[in-house]
């Protein structure tokens, strides 16, 4: 008796790298004036006052030349959010003593840094940080696509 062997050869179809990493680009939209009051409760829930205070305190700490002012609120298509200071000069000097970063960033990039630091701090301060971790990484994904991503990442390192 003879035993026949059957050999099956699997030839995979080549996959393009673009297909593996394909994702929608993140977009941002400005929060309208009539929606500003609900911005912090929408993203921080019961911790909305803490997040608001942390953002402004962080700006005071990291930007020695900051003297207060209006802020622009942004929503991201991936569920993230951030604020950026609406200052007359588009460049802000930032000093992050904890990681030896010092440099000038646009007000938009400075707002991203400040928002990331504040959201991260809040995540470490609440009993269930999962929501704030998601907010942090959604904003970080936006920061990675930003034209000043290298400076932003150095500032939050």
Steps between C-alpha positions, in 0.01 A plus 500: 500500500624838416442815698445807301600828648334816407703814530316826509702806426366829629600798297397818681368796311734792555360768728586861440642680803259788440208263564639392837552851630212667319290720725303815471695820560405680819326831452418775744214743531467812707240502776238762424434777748159358594659160583792620712314474831446126451852423380662396831198306631481316166860380517572485873160418649492554874868604488440794268603764755821313577595468133430866431708609799784260411524636146530860616741412786715297263518791256607731784770253602639413156474839328672765710388784271131404509275757669154358440259543214240327288533142382386324186331163557552220250328165444673220311336250269653213699320604821778716642502865591734780604526871563741751355562849634381781273799730537608793282844345443480158335820383672511398866811429704461174693722380782449144623746469786410137571648384168738788418295619201507866405385640171255710303185337371199630316201575721332194350791270588529657847131434555546137401789462745309665783187294430699174485673575830174598671306197370782269605511655846125458536522136388736436791267684742169321444389155622415374147747653251392311185300790353786746548751251361289483182486881483877517546577253221245654263672838544845340478402348165410849380829635639697239305347633177562866596767698311676560836471139615868466588489802731168393654628151575823638646300733725282221641780243529 
